[in-house]
Amino acid sequence: MIEQQFIGELAQIVGKENTSTAKADLICYSYDATQQQFLPDVVIHPKSAEEISRILQLANRERVPVFPRGAGS
């Protein structure tokens, strides 16, 4: 489980409205068209390449794995 401080830093990058730890959102993003399921700690919706870059820099610094998702297939 990741720390609240990390989630707060993500929210500073993408905005609170694009950051969720709500159970329903985590479940929605825990699976795709494959049989595998993994509940994320946080779901974020970056809106630009710059935000993605900043997220990846933060995750790398904190050694937090990132699992990008597209259409969910």
C-alpha positions as CSV (number, residue, x, y, z in Angstrom):
1,M,0.0,0.0,0.0
2,I,1.3,3.4,-0.9
3,E,1.5,6.3,1.5
4,Q,-1.0,9.2,1.7
5,Q,1.8,11.7,1.1
6,F,2.4,10.0,-2.3
7,I,-1.3,10.2,-3.2
8,G,-1.3,13.9,-2.2
9,E,1.7,14.5,-4.5
10,L,-0.1,12.8,-7.3
11,A,-3.2,15.0,-6.6
12,Q,-1.0,18.1,-6.8
13,I,0.1,17.0,-10.3
14,V,-3.2,16.0,-11.8
15,G,-5.7,17.7,-9.5
16,K,-7.9,16.2,-6.8
17,E,-10.7,15.8,-9.3
18,N,-8.5,13.5,-11.3
19,T,-7.3,11.4,-8.3
20,S,-9.4,8.7,-6.6
21,T,-9.0,6.2,-3.9
22,A,-12.8,5.4,-3.8
23,K,-13.4,1.7,-3.5
24,A,-15.8,1.7,-6.5
25,D,-13.1,3.4,-8.7
26,L,-10.4,1.0,-7.6
27,I,-12.6,-2.0,-8.3
28,C,-13.5,-0.6,-11.8
29,Y,-9.8,-0.3,-12.7
30,S,-8.8,-3.6,-11.1
31,Y,-9.4,-5.7,-14.2
32,D,-9.5,-5.6,-18.0
33,A,-10.3,-8.1,-20.7
34,T,-7.8,-10.6,-19.3
35,Q,-8.5,-13.0,-16.4
36,Q,-6.1,-11.2,-14.1
37,Q,-7.3,-8.8,-11.4
38,F,-5.2,-6.4,-9.2
39,L,-6.7,-3.8,-7.0
40,P,-4.8,-0.5,-7.4
41,D,-4.1,1.8,-4.4
42,V,-5.0,4.9,-6.4
43,V,-6.5,5.8,-9.8
44,I,-5.4,9.0,-11.6
45,H,-6.4,10.5,-14.9
46,P,-3.5,12.7,-16.2
47,K,-4.5,15.2,-18.9
48,S,-1.2,15.9,-20.6
49,A,2.2,14.5,-21.5
50,E,3.8,16.8,-18.9
51,E,1.6,15.4,-16.2
52,I,2.5,11.9,-17.2
53,S,6.2,12.8,-17.1
54,R,5.9,14.3,-13.7
55,I,4.0,11.2,-12.4
56,L,6.6,8.9,-13.7
57,Q,9.4,11.0,-12.2
58,L,7.6,10.9,-8.8
59,A,6.9,7.2,-9.0
60,N,10.5,6.4,-10.0
61,R,11.9,8.6,-7.1
62,E,9.6,6.8,-4.6
63,R,10.0,3.4,-6.3
64,V,6.3,3.0,-6.8
65,P,5.2,0.8,-9.7
66,V,2.9,2.3,-12.3
67,F,0.4,0.3,-14.4
68,P,-0.9,2.4,-17.3
69,R,-4.3,1.6,-18.7
70,G,-5.8,2.4,-22.0
71,A,-9.1,1.1,-23.2
72,G,-9.1,-1.9,-20.8
73,S,-8.8,-4.6,-23.4
